[in-house]
Amino acid sequence: MKAYRKNPVGAHYGLGEWLLQRLTAVVMALFTIVMFACIVLEAPHGYAGWKSFFTGTTVRLATMLFVVALLYHAWVGMRDILMDYLRATGIRLALQAAVGLALIFYLIWAASILWGR
Amino acid sequence: MSAAPTPRPKHYRPYYDLNLAHLPPPGLLSIFHRISGALLFFPILPTLLCFMYLALGSEEGFARVHGWFAQPLVKLIAFGAIWLYAHHFFAGIRYLLLDLHWGVEKAPARASALAVFALGALATLLVAWRLW
């Protein structure tokens, strides 16, 4: 008879999160390089310049992709930090919830800045 | 037969050494990667969103943000934030290369850590020189 053995390694989401943190890092690194080059080359000036720069569809979509990547990347990173330093479950979960809410707020705010008004 | 206790290393200290200056370059890079990441999440990211909200919202908002960034203190804080981003960026690229087993040995890992610190500082100085 095969004895029941509890699997000690948890819910198996660790590797996927680790991989996605790398993937989002690559997305953000590429965005950083391309955006830096675009701003240097185009050199937007004044309110009208910056406004028209950020109303371009490519810039809008690329920036949103960056923000979504950042949301996931920051979530994994902040959760790692909280898990490493906070052993009290209640405080850790409360702070993780605050981090998650803040990130969702950032996402909505970024979308409203790019498309709103 | 009992194993002989391993002798304590010469520089043994019965406490945790929390002095960051005693870390080797890769360790220092690692803790700065963590600190910069946390600071980028808060307060740098919401501050940046706030500035974008104001500057892209209206002509007056743009003028206000423009006025703030004319102050030397605000500029210095912004350069500090840029350094944190630059360090996180270059240190992150180093970690991606380490994940691909590039430069894993002690000597190249140490050299690449020093290179990351140099590149982060250089990128910040370059941006500071252009924006001052």
gemmi code that builds the backbone of each chain (N, CA, C; Angstrom):
import gemmi

chains = {
    "A": [
        ("MET", (0.844, -1.202, 0.000), (0.000, 0.000, 0.000), (0.879, 1.253, 0.000)),
        ("LYS", (0.513, 2.124, -0.841), (1.293, 3.361, -0.930), (0.843, 4.329, 0.161)),
        ("ALA", (1.779, 4.725, 0.989), (1.422, 5.644, 2.083), (1.169, 7.044, 1.517)),
        ("TYR", (0.173, 7.708, 2.080), (-0.111, 9.078, 1.667), (1.020, 9.991, 2.121)),
        ("ARG", (1.555, 10.736, 1.170), (2.619, 11.672, 1.550), (2.210, 13.085, 1.162)),
        ("LYS", (2.310, 13.938, 2.130), (1.948, 15.329, 1.857), (3.042, 15.962, 0.999)),
        ("ASN", (2.624, 16.616, -0.045), (3.590, 17.288, -0.907), (4.103, 18.543, -0.196)),
        ("PRO", (5.409, 18.603, 0.084), (5.901, 19.707, 0.915), (6.171, 21.001, 0.159)),
        ("VAL", (5.946, 21.071, -1.136), (6.412, 22.243, -1.859), (5.298, 23.224, -2.238)),
        ("GLY", (4.146, 23.113, -1.634), (3.152, 24.158, -1.792), (2.360, 24.084, -3.070)),
        ("ALA", (1.892, 25.259, -3.537), (0.879, 25.304, -4.586), (1.473, 25.350, -5.992)),
        ("HIS", (2.809, 25.275, -6.111), (3.475, 25.223, -7.420), (3.349, 26.506, -8.228)),
        ("TYR", (2.964, 27.601, -7.623), (2.893, 28.821, -8.433), (4.221, 29.585, -8.423)),
        ("GLY", (5.160, 29.111, -7.599), (6.435, 29.829, -7.460), (7.210, 29.957, -8.765)),
        ("LEU", (7.342, 28.838, -9.508), (8.141, 28.878, -10.738), (7.499, 29.799, -11.781)),
        ("GLY", (6.164, 29.701, -11.899), (5.467, 30.554, -12.856), (5.660, 32.025, -12.531)),
        ("GLU", (5.571, 32.370, -11.231), (5.746, 33.763, -10.826), (7.175, 34.223, -11.076)),
        ("TRP", (8.127, 33.326, -10.765), (9.549, 33.629, -10.986), (9.781, 33.943, -12.464)),
        ("LEU", (9.200, 33.085, -13.348), (9.373, 33.247, -14.786), (8.706, 34.537, -15.271)),
        ("LEU", (7.487, 34.801, -14.782), (6.768, 35.999, -15.209), (7.465, 37.262, -14.718)),
        ("GLN", (8.133, 37.174, -13.548), (8.857, 38.355, -13.078), (9.994, 38.677, -14.047)),
        ("ARG", (10.652, 37.639, -14.587), (11.711, 37.847, -15.588), (11.131, 38.388, -16.894)),
        ("LEU", (10.014, 37.805, -17.326), (9.387, 38.220, -18.577), (8.958, 39.692, -18.513)),
        ("THR", (8.308, 40.069, -17.403), (7.885, 41.465, -17.253), (9.092, 42.387, -17.173)),
        ("ALA", (10.204, 41.885, -16.587), (11.430, 42.688, -16.517), (11.942, 42.996, -17.917)),
        ("VAL", (11.904, 41.984, -18.807), (12.373, 42.179, -20.180), (11.483, 43.205, -20.887)),
        ("VAL", (10.150, 43.084, -20.711), (9.216, 44.033, -21.324), (9.535, 45.459, -20.867)),
        ("MET", (9.726, 45.635, -19.564), (9.983, 46.976, -19.029), (11.342, 47.507, -19.460)),
        ("ALA", (12.350, 46.619, -19.547), (13.687, 47.054, -19.974), (13.641, 47.554, -21.413)),
        ("LEU", (12.950, 46.797, -22.297), (12.838, 47.216, -23.699), (12.094, 48.545, -23.793)),
        ("PHE", (10.981, 48.677, -23.031), (10.214, 49.922, -23.033), (11.113, 51.084, -22.608)),
        ("THR", (11.906, 50.868, -21.548), (12.771, 51.930, -21.022), (13.725, 52.430, -22.107)),
        ("ILE", (14.365, 51.476, -22.815), (15.347, 51.850, -23.842), (14.657, 52.593, -24.994)),
        ("VAL", (13.526, 52.034, -25.488), (12.841, 52.635, -26.637), (12.272, 54.011, -26.271)),
        ("MET", (11.639, 54.094, -25.086), (11.034, 55.352, -24.638), (12.108, 56.428, -24.467)),
        ("PHE", (13.235, 56.044, -23.864), (14.340, 56.985, -23.662), (14.809, 57.525, -25.022)),
        ("ALA", (14.977, 56.610, -25.984), (15.415, 57.012, -27.326), (14.387, 57.937, -27.980)),
        ("CYS", (13.079, 57.590, -27.863), (12.023, 58.414, -28.467), (12.020, 59.822, -27.894)),
        ("ILE", (12.164, 59.933, -26.557), (12.124, 61.250, -25.926), (13.346, 62.067, -26.325)),
        ("VAL", (14.524, 61.406, -26.396), (15.739, 62.112, -26.800), (15.613, 62.584, -28.250)),
        ("LEU", (15.100, 61.715, -29.143), (15.020, 62.061, -30.562), (13.935, 63.098, -30.830)),
        ("GLU", (12.750, 62.877, -30.238), (11.623, 63.753, -30.523), (11.698, 65.057, -29.732)),
        ("ALA", (12.322, 64.991, -28.523), (12.483, 66.147, -27.639), (11.200, 66.967, -27.518)),
        ("PRO", (10.112, 66.365, -26.980), (8.863, 67.131, -26.833), (9.070, 68.351, -25.934)),
        ("HIS", (8.444, 69.446, -26.314), (8.668, 70.689, -25.573), (7.333, 71.296, -25.144)),
        ("GLY", (7.265, 71.726, -23.891), (6.078, 72.413, -23.393), (4.872, 71.498, -23.252)),
        ("TYR", (3.749, 72.098, -22.801), (2.530, 71.305, -22.571), (2.049, 70.646, -23.852)),
        ("ALA", (1.979, 71.424, -24.946), (1.444, 70.896, -26.205), (2.300, 69.741, -26.722)),
        ("GLY", (3.625, 69.886, -26.617), (4.538, 68.854, -27.091), (4.362, 67.542, -26.344)),
        ("TRP", (4.359, 67.632, -24.994), (4.218, 66.426, -24.186), (2.844, 65.801, -24.341)),
        ("LYS", (1.819, 66.663, -24.435), (0.447, 66.159, -24.576), (0.317, 65.363, -25.877)),
        ("SER", (0.836, 65.928, -26.974), (0.703, 65.227, -28.260), (1.577, 63.978, -28.277)),
        ("PHE", (2.713, 64.032, -27.549), (3.574, 62.841, -27.464), (2.815, 61.686, -26.822)),
        ("PHE", (2.089, 61.984, -25.717), (1.405, 60.926, -24.974), (0.013, 60.607, -25.518)),
        ("THR", (-0.435, 61.321, -26.575), (-1.721, 60.945, -27.167), (-1.535, 60.042, -28.375)),
        ("GLY", (-0.273, 59.828, -28.800), (-0.023, 58.874, -29.888), (-0.447, 57.475, -29.452)),
        ("THR", (-1.130, 56.759, -30.365), (-1.673, 55.437, -29.989), (-0.572, 54.475, -29.565)),
        ("THR", (0.556, 54.475, -30.293), (1.649, 53.556, -29.969), (2.188, 53.838, -28.570)),
        ("VAL", (2.409, 55.134, -28.279), (2.943, 55.500, -26.965), (1.946, 55.097, -25.871)),
        ("ARG", (0.648, 55.374, -26.112), (-0.377, 55.018, -25.123), (-0.366, 53.514, -24.831)),
        ("LEU", (-0.432, 52.718, -25.906), (-0.500, 51.263, -25.728), (0.790, 50.726, -25.103)),
        ("ALA", (1.949, 51.236, -25.556), (3.230, 50.779, -25.001), (3.315, 51.130, -23.518)),
        ("THR", (2.848, 52.344, -23.167), (2.889, 52.754, -21.764), (1.972, 51.885, -20.920)),
        ("MET", (0.787, 51.554, -21.454), (-0.129, 50.688, -20.709), (0.463, 49.295, -20.528)),
        ("LEU", (1.118, 48.780, -21.583), (1.779, 47.472, -21.486), (2.852, 47.516, -20.394)),
        ("PHE", (3.612, 48.636, -20.359), (4.630, 48.832, -19.332), (4.000, 48.816, -17.939)),
        ("VAL", (2.875, 49.528, -17.777), (2.230, 49.627, -16.458), (1.707, 48.255, -16.012)),
        ("VAL", (1.138, 47.487, -16.949), (0.636, 46.147, -16.593), (1.801, 45.240, -16.183)),
        ("ALA", (2.907, 45.300, -16.967), (4.096, 44.504, -16.629), (4.619, 44.900, -15.258)),
        ("LEU", (4.655, 46.212, -15.015), (5.143, 46.731, -13.739), (4.266, 46.265, -12.578)),
        ("LEU", (2.953, 46.258, -12.820), (2.006, 45.821, -11.793), (2.343, 44.410, -11.317)),
        ("TYR", (2.541, 43.498, -12.269), (2.829, 42.116, -11.900), (4.212, 41.994, -11.257)),
        ("HIS", (5.193, 42.681, -11.870), (6.571, 42.639, -11.390), (6.670, 43.153, -9.950)),
        ("ALA", (6.022, 44.289, -9.693), (6.055, 44.891, -8.362), (5.304, 44.015, -7.358)),
        ("TRP", (4.227, 43.369, -7.811), (3.480, 42.494, -6.920), (4.373, 41.349, -6.428)),
        ("VAL", (5.068, 40.670, -7.358), (5.942, 39.553, -6.966), (7.071, 40.068, -6.071)),
        ("GLY", (7.667, 41.193, -6.461), (8.791, 41.742, -5.693), (8.391, 42.150, -4.285)),
        ("MET", (7.280, 42.900, -4.171), (6.849, 43.369, -2.847), (6.426, 42.187, -1.984)),
        ("ARG", (5.768, 41.200, -2.597), (5.346, 40.025, -1.831), (6.565, 39.260, -1.317)),
        ("ASP", (7.602, 39.152, -2.150), (8.842, 38.491, -1.711), (9.437, 39.211, -0.507)),
        ("ILE", (9.480, 40.555, -0.599), (10.060, 41.339, 0.502), (9.243, 41.124, 1.776)),
        ("LEU", (7.913, 41.212, 1.667), (7.060, 41.061, 2.853), (7.198, 39.657, 3.445)),
        ("MET", (7.274, 38.624, 2.575), (7.406, 37.253, 3.073), (8.745, 37.046, 3.770)),
        ("ASP", (9.791, 37.768, 3.308), (11.117, 37.585, 3.894), (11.240, 38.232, 5.265)),
        ("TYR", (10.580, 39.370, 5.470), (10.853, 40.135, 6.691), (9.723, 40.116, 7.715)),
        ("LEU", (8.499, 39.800, 7.297), (7.388, 39.848, 8.249), (6.893, 38.437, 8.542)),
        ("ARG", (7.038, 38.024, 9.789), (6.625, 36.667, 10.126), (5.206, 36.640, 10.682)),
        ("ALA", (4.723, 37.784, 11.171), (3.357, 37.832, 11.699), (2.371, 37.806, 10.527)),
        ("THR", (1.608, 36.705, 10.425), (0.759, 36.479, 9.254), (-0.245, 37.606, 9.036)),
        ("GLY", (-0.876, 38.067, 10.129), (-1.914, 39.088, 10.008), (-1.387, 40.363, 9.395)),
        ("ILE", (-0.250, 40.851, 9.932), (0.333, 42.098, 9.437), (0.776, 41.919, 7.986)),
        ("ARG", (1.380, 40.741, 7.700), (1.877, 40.500, 6.346), (0.731, 40.495, 5.338)),
        ("LEU", (-0.346, 39.791, 5.671), (-1.475, 39.719, 4.743), (-2.127, 41.078, 4.559)),
        ("ALA", (-2.211, 41.853, 5.657), (-2.800, 43.191, 5.551), (-1.961, 44.059, 4.616)),
        ("LEU", (-0.628, 43.985, 4.767), (0.242, 44.794, 3.911), (0.215, 44.303, 2.464)),
        ("GLN", (0.121, 42.973, 2.284), (0.016, 42.442, 0.915), (-1.259, 42.934, 0.245)),
        ("ALA", (-2.332, 42.970, 1.008), (-3.595, 43.479, 0.463), (-3.455, 44.951, 0.099)),
        ("ALA", (-2.762, 45.717, 0.967), (-2.556, 47.138, 0.685), (-1.733, 47.321, -0.581)),
        ("VAL", (-0.692, 46.495, -0.760), (0.150, 46.564, -1.960), (-0.693, 46.261, -3.201)),
        ("GLY", (-1.516, 45.200, -3.120), (-2.366, 44.831, -4.256), (-3.341, 45.928, -4.615)),
        ("LEU", (-3.973, 46.516, -3.609), (-4.927, 47.596, -3.861), (-4.224, 48.803, -4.471)),
        ("ALA", (-3.030, 49.135, -3.928), (-2.268, 50.269, -4.451), (-1.935, 50.045, -5.919)),
        ("LEU", (-1.546, 48.808, -6.269), (-1.167, 48.523, -7.656), (-2.362, 48.637, -8.591)),
        ("ILE", (-3.531, 48.162, -8.158), (-4.735, 48.296, -8.986), (-5.093, 49.774, -9.159)),
        ("PHE", (-4.919, 50.530, -8.071), (-5.157, 51.977, -8.116), (-4.203, 52.639, -9.114)),
        ("TYR", (-2.911, 52.262, -9.074), (-1.928, 52.806, -10.017), (-2.363, 52.531, -11.462)),
        ("LEU", (-2.844, 51.305, -11.692), (-3.229, 50.897, -13.055), (-4.383, 51.751, -13.571)),
        ("ILE", (-5.415, 51.919, -12.727), (-6.575, 52.713, -13.142), (-6.172, 54.171, -13.348)),
        ("TRP", (-5.317, 54.661, -12.444), (-4.857, 56.052, -12.532), (-4.082, 56.272, -13.829)),
        ("ALA", (-3.171, 55.344, -14.150), (-2.379, 55.465, -15.382), (-3.294, 55.464, -16.602)),
        ("ALA", (-4.292, 54.572, -16.619), (-5.213, 54.511, -17.760), (-5.991, 55.811, -17.889)),
        ("SER", (-6.413, 56.380, -16.757), (-7.200, 57.618, -16.817), (-6.329, 58.806, -17.234)),
        ("ILE", (-5.032, 58.780, -16.875), (-4.133, 59.854, -17.316), (-3.932, 59.773, -18.828)),
        ("LEU", (-3.782, 58.544, -19.337), (-3.475, 58.374, -20.755), (-4.693, 58.581, -21.647)),
        ("TRP", (-5.892, 58.173, -21.172), (-7.075, 58.238, -22.040), (-8.112, 59.261, -21.596)),
        ("GLY", (-8.104, 59.607, -20.313), (-9.137, 60.484, -19.789), (-8.977, 61.926, -20.212)),
        ("ARG", (-9.949, 62.713, -19.982), (-9.999, 64.155, -20.192), (-9.710, 64.588, -21.621)),
    ],
    "B": [
        ("MET", (32.469, 6.643, 16.522), (33.445, 7.689, 16.202), (32.727, 9.035, 16.050)),
        ("SER", (33.149, 9.962, 16.824), (32.496, 11.271, 16.728), (33.338, 12.209, 15.876)),
        ("ALA", (32.626, 13.005, 15.093), (33.331, 13.947, 14.224), (33.891, 15.100, 15.058)),
        ("ALA", (35.093, 15.479, 14.730), (35.698, 16.603, 15.443), (34.972, 17.887, 15.060)),
        ("PRO", (34.721, 18.746, 16.037), (34.044, 20.004, 15.675), (34.908, 20.832, 14.737)),
        ("THR", (34.255, 21.416, 13.734), (35.033, 22.242, 12.807), (35.483, 23.512, 13.525)),
        ("PRO", (36.746, 23.860, 13.366), (37.225, 25.073, 14.055), (36.519, 26.311, 13.526)),
        ("ARG", (36.285, 27.248, 14.428), (35.629, 28.489, 14.010), (36.550, 29.285, 13.101)),
        ("PRO", (35.964, 29.970, 12.095), (36.822, 30.810, 11.258), (37.460, 31.921, 12.084)),
        ("LYS", (38.552, 32.406, 11.573), (39.351, 33.380, 12.318), (38.547, 34.638, 12.670)),
        ("HIS", (37.690, 35.063, 11.724), (36.986, 36.331, 11.948), (35.591, 36.103, 12.496)),
        ("TYR", (35.378, 35.005, 13.241), (34.055, 34.695, 13.765), (33.565, 35.782, 14.708)),
        ("ARG", (32.295, 36.204, 14.511), (31.688, 37.169, 15.438), (30.376, 36.549, 15.905)),
        ("PRO", (30.094, 36.614, 17.174), (28.859, 35.977, 17.662), (27.607, 36.815, 17.413)),
        ("TYR", (27.607, 37.694, 16.420), (26.414, 38.486, 16.115), (26.299, 38.633, 14.599)),
        ("TYR", (25.120, 39.047, 14.147), (24.939, 39.276, 12.719), (25.623, 40.566, 12.324)),
        ("ASP", (26.376, 40.514, 11.262), (27.028, 41.716, 10.756), (26.054, 42.422, 9.813)),
        ("LEU", (25.431, 43.498, 10.304), (24.426, 44.203, 9.502), (25.014, 45.416, 8.776)),
        ("ASN", (26.329, 45.589, 8.891), (26.943, 46.737, 8.228), (27.034, 46.487, 6.724)),
        ("LEU", (26.276, 47.282, 5.950), (26.227, 47.066, 4.502), (27.594, 47.239, 3.859)),
        ("ALA", (28.457, 48.092, 4.486), (29.774, 48.334, 3.902), (30.649, 47.085, 3.950)),
        ("HIS", (30.300, 46.098, 4.784), (31.092, 44.869, 4.870), (30.672, 43.826, 3.845)),
        ("LEU", (29.629, 44.114, 3.070), (29.171, 43.156, 2.066), (30.091, 43.199, 0.841)),
        ("PRO", (30.306, 42.044, 0.196), (31.024, 42.079, -1.077), (30.142, 42.733, -2.136)),
        ("PRO", (30.735, 43.239, -3.257), (29.940, 43.983, -4.256), (28.645, 43.286, -4.696)),
        ("PRO", (28.655, 41.955, -4.985), (27.370, 41.349, -5.394), (26.296, 41.406, -4.309)),
        ("GLY", (26.715, 41.329, -3.041), (25.755, 41.413, -1.937), (25.179, 42.809, -1.810)),
        ("LEU", (26.055, 43.789, -1.980), (25.629, 45.188, -1.902), (24.656, 45.494, -3.042)),
        ("LEU", (24.972, 44.990, -4.240), (24.088, 45.157, -5.401), (22.718, 44.553, -5.100)),
        ("SER", (22.741, 43.361, -4.484), (21.491, 42.655, -4.204), (20.593, 43.442, -3.253)),
        ("ILE", (21.177, 43.946, -2.158), (20.326, 44.649, -1.180), (19.859, 45.990, -1.758)),
        ("PHE", (20.701, 46.629, -2.585), (20.271, 47.876, -3.223), (19.192, 47.605, -4.275)),
        ("HIS", (19.256, 46.424, -4.905), (18.213, 46.051, -5.859), (16.870, 45.969, -5.139)),
        ("ARG", (16.913, 45.396, -3.944), (15.702, 45.224, -3.140), (15.186, 46.573, -2.630)),
        ("ILE", (16.108, 47.375, -2.055), (15.701, 48.686, -1.501), (15.169, 49.582, -2.623)),
        ("SER", (15.884, 49.605, -3.772), (15.438, 50.469, -4.866), (14.081, 50.001, -5.401)),
        ("GLY", (13.871, 48.679, -5.461), (12.586, 48.165, -5.924), (11.445, 48.610, -5.034)),
        ("ALA", (11.659, 48.501, -3.708), (10.617, 48.903, -2.757), (10.335, 50.403, -2.874)),
        ("LEU", (11.418, 51.214, -3.004), (11.230, 52.671, -3.094), (10.578, 53.071, -4.415)),
        ("LEU", (10.848, 52.297, -5.494), (10.200, 52.600, -6.770), (8.701, 52.337, -6.673)),
        ("PHE", (8.330, 51.274, -5.958), (6.896, 50.998, -5.754), (6.248, 52.109, -4.931)),
        ("PHE", (6.925, 52.512, -3.863), (6.456, 53.623, -3.036), (7.645, 54.324, -2.410)),
        ("PRO", (7.761, 55.641, -2.563), (6.815, 56.626, -3.087), (7.049, 57.075, -4.532)),
        ("ILE", (8.041, 56.507, -5.251), (8.406, 57.096, -6.546), (7.287, 56.956, -7.578)),
        ("LEU", (6.709, 55.745, -7.694), (5.671, 55.523, -8.707), (4.428, 56.406, -8.518)),
        ("PRO", (3.839, 56.470, -7.302), (2.682, 57.373, -7.162), (3.041, 58.840, -7.380)),
        ("THR", (4.274, 59.247, -7.005), (4.691, 60.632, -7.225), (4.780, 60.933, -8.712)),
        ("LEU", (5.361, 59.981, -9.456), (5.468, 60.144, -10.911), (4.083, 60.240, -11.551)),
        ("LEU", (3.151, 59.374, -11.116), (1.785, 59.406, -11.646), (1.133, 60.746, -11.336)),
        ("CYS", (1.402, 61.250, -10.144), (0.845, 62.545, -9.728), (1.352, 63.657, -10.656)),
        ("PHE", (2.671, 63.648, -10.920), (3.248, 64.657, -11.810), (2.670, 64.525, -13.226)),
        ("MET", (2.503, 63.281, -13.699), (1.957, 63.085, -15.045), (0.501, 63.538, -15.104)),
        ("TYR", (-0.241, 63.243, -14.033), (-1.648, 63.651, -13.958), (-1.763, 65.167, -14.089)),
        ("LEU", (-0.886, 65.883, -13.340), (-0.923, 67.344, -13.377), (-0.406, 67.887, -14.710)),
        ("ALA", (0.755, 67.383, -15.152), (1.430, 67.955, -16.321), (0.667, 67.679, -17.613)),
        ("LEU", (-0.006, 66.529, -17.698), (-0.749, 66.211, -18.921), (-2.218, 66.618, -18.826)),
        ("GLY", (-2.618, 67.123, -17.636), (-4.022, 67.472, -17.426), (-4.390, 68.829, -17.983)),
        ("SER", (-3.528, 69.824, -17.769), (-3.849, 71.169, -18.232), (-2.576, 71.997, -18.366)),
        ("GLU", (-2.709, 73.093, -19.078), (-1.589, 74.018, -19.282), (-1.048, 74.536, -17.949)),
        ("GLU", (-1.987, 74.898, -17.025), (-1.561, 75.430, -15.717), (-0.836, 74.355, -14.911)),
        ("GLY", (-1.374, 73.119, -14.977), (-0.742, 72.003, -14.265), (0.678, 71.784, -14.755)),
        ("PHE", (0.868, 71.857, -16.075), (2.203, 71.691, -16.656), (3.141, 72.778, -16.141)),
        ("ALA", (2.644, 74.004, -16.102), (3.459, 75.125, -15.632), (3.846, 74.934, -14.168)),
        ("ARG", (2.908, 74.415, -13.363), (3.192, 74.181, -11.951), (4.310, 73.155, -11.775)),
        ("VAL", (4.165, 72.003, -12.479), (5.181, 70.946, -12.386), (6.517, 71.473, -12.900)),
        ("HIS", (6.477, 72.231, -13.998), (7.683, 72.814, -14.572), (8.368, 73.723, -13.558)),
        ("GLY", (7.543, 74.495, -12.820), (8.070, 75.392, -11.797), (8.743, 74.625, -10.661)),
        ("TRP", (8.108, 73.535, -10.221), (8.715, 72.719, -9.145), (10.076, 72.204, -9.567)),
        ("PHE", (10.173, 71.724, -10.823), (11.417, 71.110, -11.268), (12.503, 72.135, -11.563)),
        ("ALA", (12.168, 73.424, -11.467), (13.193, 74.444, -11.609), (13.976, 74.595, -10.311)),
        ("GLN", (13.408, 74.086, -9.192), (14.098, 74.204, -7.896), (15.203, 73.159, -7.783)),
        ("PRO", (16.412, 73.595, -7.319), (17.545, 72.665, -7.234), (17.254, 71.441, -6.352)),
        ("LEU", (16.538, 71.645, -5.225), (16.275, 70.531, -4.313), (15.416, 69.453, -4.990)),
        ("VAL", (14.372, 69.910, -5.716), (13.497, 68.971, -6.431), (14.299, 68.217, -7.484)),
        ("LYS", (15.204, 68.960, -8.168), (16.048, 68.330, -9.187), (16.907, 67.244, -8.553)),
        ("LEU", (17.513, 67.539, -7.398), (18.379, 66.559, -6.737), (17.594, 65.315, -6.354)),
        ("ILE", (16.378, 65.514, -5.811), (15.548, 64.365, -5.429), (15.197, 63.539, -6.672)),
        ("ALA", (14.894, 64.248, -7.779), (14.565, 63.544, -9.025), (15.769, 62.735, -9.513)),
        ("PHE", (16.983, 63.307, -9.395), (18.177, 62.560, -9.816), (18.384, 61.336, -8.922)),
        ("GLY", (18.049, 61.474, -7.631), (18.119, 60.325, -6.729), (17.184, 59.220, -7.193)),
        ("ALA", (15.965, 59.606, -7.582), (14.988, 58.628, -8.067), (15.476, 57.985, -9.363)),
        ("ILE", (16.089, 58.807, -10.230), (16.626, 58.277, -11.487), (17.752, 57.278, -11.198)),
        ("TRP", (18.586, 57.576, -10.185), (19.652, 56.634, -9.830), (19.054, 55.307, -9.364)),
        ("LEU", (18.005, 55.363, -8.539), (17.366, 54.127, -8.066), (16.841, 53.311, -9.244)),
        ("TYR", (16.212, 54.013, -10.219), (15.694, 53.307, -11.398), (16.842, 52.709, -12.207)),
        ("ALA", (17.903, 53.512, -12.420), (19.043, 53.050, -13.225), (19.700, 51.838, -12.564)),
        ("HIS", (19.881, 51.909, -11.240), (20.498, 50.774, -10.544), (19.623, 49.521, -10.660)),
        ("HIS", (18.319, 49.689, -10.446), (17.401, 48.546, -10.526), (17.423, 47.951, -11.939)),
        ("PHE", (17.497, 48.833, -12.942), (17.535, 48.429, -14.351), (18.787, 47.597, -14.653)),
        ("PHE", (19.965, 48.152, -14.349), (21.211, 47.450, -14.691), (21.398, 46.200, -13.834)),
        ("ALA", (21.043, 46.282, -12.539), (21.161, 45.101, -11.675), (20.215, 44.002, -12.162)),
        ("GLY", (19.033, 44.405, -12.636), (18.066, 43.434, -13.151), (18.584, 42.737, -14.402)),
        ("ILE", (19.229, 43.497, -15.293), (19.807, 42.891, -16.494), (20.902, 41.899, -16.100)),
        ("ARG", (21.688, 42.255, -15.068), (22.730, 41.339, -14.588), (22.095, 40.039, -14.073)),
        ("TYR", (20.968, 40.165, -13.356), (20.304, 38.954, -12.850), (19.767, 38.095, -13.989)),
        ("LEU", (19.245, 38.751, -15.034), (18.759, 37.982, -16.194), (19.904, 37.201, -16.831)),
        ("LEU", (21.082, 37.850, -16.922), (22.247, 37.161, -17.496), (22.697, 36.024, -16.586)),
        ("LEU", (22.643, 36.249, -15.255), (23.007, 35.170, -14.315), (22.047, 33.988, -14.470)),
        ("ASP", (20.740, 34.300, -14.705), (19.754, 33.227, -14.917), (20.101, 32.397, -16.135)),
        ("LEU", (20.772, 33.031, -17.121), (21.197, 32.304, -18.320), (22.590, 31.698, -18.119)),
        ("HIS", (23.050, 31.641, -16.850), (24.350, 31.074, -16.474), (25.509, 31.835, -17.098)),
        ("TRP", (25.325, 33.121, -17.247), (26.397, 33.956, -17.789), (27.088, 34.670, -16.622)),
        ("GLY", (28.398, 34.424, -16.459), (29.158, 35.098, -15.399), (28.783, 34.673, -13.997)),
        ("VAL", (28.562, 33.360, -13.797), (28.131, 32.879, -12.482), (29.309, 32.723, -11.515)),
        ("GLU", (30.514, 32.498, -12.049), (31.674, 32.293, -11.161), (31.955, 33.553, -10.348)),
        ("LYS", (32.759, 33.352, -9.296), (32.969, 34.427, -8.333), (33.575, 35.685, -8.954)),
        ("ALA", (34.660, 35.513, -9.715), (35.359, 36.688, -10.253), (34.491, 37.487, -11.232)),
        ("PRO", (33.868, 36.859, -12.264), (33.013, 37.649, -13.158), (31.776, 38.216, -12.465)),
        ("ALA", (31.222, 37.505, -11.466), (30.049, 38.017, -10.749), (30.413, 39.299, -10.001)),
        ("ARG", (31.618, 39.299, -9.415), (32.107, 40.469, -8.706), (32.343, 41.626, -9.677)),
        ("ALA", (32.962, 41.309, -10.795), (33.258, 42.342, -11.795), (31.966, 42.934, -12.358)),
        ("SER", (30.962, 42.069, -12.655), (29.717, 42.582, -13.224), (28.951, 43.413, -12.197)),
        ("ALA", (29.067, 43.056, -10.901), (28.409, 43.861, -9.858), (29.011, 45.261, -9.829)),
        ("LEU", (30.343, 45.335, -9.901), (31.003, 46.643, -9.916), (30.615, 47.418, -11.173)),
        ("ALA", (30.485, 46.700, -12.304), (30.088, 47.348, -13.559), (28.683, 47.932, -13.442)),
        ("VAL", (27.772, 47.208, -12.750), (26.407, 47.697, -12.563), (26.413, 48.996, -11.761)),
        ("PHE", (27.213, 49.039, -10.686), (27.295, 50.273, -9.889), (27.831, 51.423, -10.737)),
        ("ALA", (28.843, 51.128, -11.559), (29.439, 52.161, -12.405), (28.427, 52.650, -13.441)),
        ("LEU", (27.713, 51.717, -14.104), (26.746, 52.083, -15.143), (25.587, 52.886, -14.554)),
        ("GLY", (25.107, 52.470, -13.376), (24.002, 53.184, -12.719), (24.388, 54.626, -12.429)),
        ("ALA", (25.605, 54.803, -11.882), (26.082, 56.150, -11.555), (26.287, 56.957, -12.832)),
        ("LEU", (26.869, 56.313, -13.852), (27.159, 56.996, -15.118), (25.867, 57.468, -15.795)),
        ("ALA", (24.864, 56.576, -15.852), (23.586, 56.925, -16.481), (22.935, 58.096, -15.744)),
        ("THR", (22.991, 58.060, -14.390), (22.400, 59.139, -13.607), (23.115, 60.457, -13.868)),
        ("LEU", (24.465, 60.411, -13.890), (25.239, 61.628, -14.129), (24.956, 62.195, -15.515)),
        ("LEU", (24.788, 61.298, -16.486), (24.507, 61.723, -17.861), (23.169, 62.463, -17.925)),
        ("VAL", (22.134, 61.872, -17.313), (20.799, 62.492, -17.311), (20.851, 63.801, -16.530)),
        ("ALA", (21.563, 63.794, -15.390), (21.673, 65.000, -14.559), (22.350, 66.128, -15.329)),
        ("TRP", (23.400, 65.765, -16.069), (24.148, 66.763, -16.839), (23.266, 67.366, -17.935)),
        ("ARG", (22.409, 66.515, -18.559), (21.552, 67.005, -19.632), (20.378, 67.861, -19.079)),
        ("LEU", (19.914, 67.524, -17.878), (18.708, 68.181, -17.363), (18.987, 69.372, -16.454)),
        ("TRP", (20.215, 69.516, -15.959), (20.460, 70.571, -14.968), (20.268, 71.959, -15.560)),
    ],
}
model = gemmi.Model(1)
for chain_id, residues in chains.items():
    chain = gemmi.Chain(chain_id)
    for i, (resn, *xyz) in enumerate(residues, 1):
        res = gemmi.Residue()
        res.name, res.seqid = resn, gemmi.SeqId(i, " ")
        for name, pos in zip(("N", "CA", "C"), xyz):
            atom = gemmi.Atom()
            atom.name, atom.element = name, gemmi.Element(name[0])
            atom.pos, atom.b_iso = gemmi.Position(*pos), 0.0
            res.add_atom(atom)
        chain.add_residue(res)
    model.add_chain(chain)
structure = gemmi.Structure()
structure.add_model(model)
structure.setup_entities()
